[in-house]
């Protein structure tokens, strides 16, 4: 069986990282290594990330295009939050993970946010960019030149 990371859905990957971080936080001495905790900033980051993610999701629903990375995209969305980031749903999840890390203040949660970012940035984003370039051609390439992947 040949499983690739792209065969998994990004929100599920984030959930797995949070659960793993939670277990490490509770079960190992690593939880004693507190890095930085700020509950106000964690709430702002987490809530902001949720809003960003949901705005991107809502636009996908509005234009009736596939949300799943392996789905058939029918519309290239370049308005709303997509004027600022080509991947606002992923960006929102990264912000939420950072919010959780800031709330917990322990190493496993920070590592979960970094690991998620690396998997999305190096696995999902290149895969999706290749697919979108194949589907939308020059329109996507022009959009890609104008809007950054993350911020």
N, C-alpha and C positions, 0 to 999 in steps of 0.2 A: 504494500500500500504506500503510495507516494503522496503524503500530505504536505502542502505548502502553507505558509502563514496566510496567504491570500484566501485560503479556503475557510478562514474563520472571520466572523464579523467583528469589526473594531470595538463596538461597545462590550461584547463578550470578552474580548481580550483585556479591556480595561477592568472589567469586573474580576477576572481571574487575577490580575495584578493586585487589585485592592484586597481580595481575599487572602492571597499569598502574603502580602505585606502585613495584614492583620494577624495572621497566624505567626509570622516571624516576630511581630511586635509583642505578642502575648507569650510566645513559647521560648524565646531565646533571650539571652542577656543583651542582644543587640538593641533591645528596646530601651536600655539605659543610656544609649548614646543619643541624647537629645541634641538636635542641631539648632533649630530655631522654630519657635511657635508664636503665632500671632493670630488670635481668634478673629479680630476685626478684618484683617487682610485676608484671612482664609475664607471668611463669609463673602467678601466682595469678589474674590477670585472665583470661588465656587459658584456663586449666583450668576456672576458675569459669564462664566463659562457655559452655564446651563442656558442662559438667554442666547448666547452666540450659537450654540449647538442647535437649539430649537428654531431659531430664525432660519438657519440653513436648511433644516429639516422641513420647515413650513414651506419654504420656497420650492423645494423638490416636490412636495405634495401639490402645491398650487399649479406648477407647470406639468404635473403628472409624469415625472421622469423617475427612473429607477434610483432608489436610495442605496441598494446593495452594490458594493464595488464591482461585482461580477454581472450585475444586471445590464440590460440594454438601455443606455441613455438615449432619450428621444429629444431632449432639449439642452442646449448649452446655456446655463444660467449665469448671467454676468451682472445682474442688478442686485440691489439690496446689500447684504453683507458680503456677497461675492464680488463687490467692487473693491474690497479691502483685503480679502484672503481667498485663495482658490480652494481652501480646505477648512471652512469655518466649523464644520461639525467635528472634525478631528481637533482643531484648535480649541474648541469649547471643551472637549473631553480632557485635553491636556491641562487646561486651566482648572477644571474641576479636580483633577488628580493633584495638581499643585495646591489647590485649596485644602484638600484632605491632608496633604503632607504638612502644610502650615498649621493646620488644626492639631494634628497628632504630634508634630514636632519630632518624629523619629525617623531614623535612617531608612528603614524598609519602605516607608511611604514615598520618600524622595526618590529612592531607587525605582519604585514602581512607575512614577511619573516619567523619569528619564528613559526607562526601558520601553514604555509605551511610545513615547515620542520617537525613539530610534527605530522601532518596528514600523511605525506608520510612515516616518520620513524615508526610510530606506527600503521598505517593502511595498506598502500600499500606494504611496504617492507615485513612485515611478511606474508601477503597473497601471494605475488609473490614467496617468498622463499619456502613456503610450496608447491606451485604448481610446481616449478622447481625441487624440490627434488623428487616429485612424478613422474615427466616426465623423468628426467635425472639420478635419483638415486645417486649412489656413485660418478659419475663424478661431479655432482653439489656439493655434500657435500665436496669433495676434493677441488674444486674451492673455495667454501665458507670458508674453513679453510685457504686458501692461500691469498685471497683478501678481504680487509675490505669492509664493506657496503658502507661507504662514502669515506674516504681517508686513 
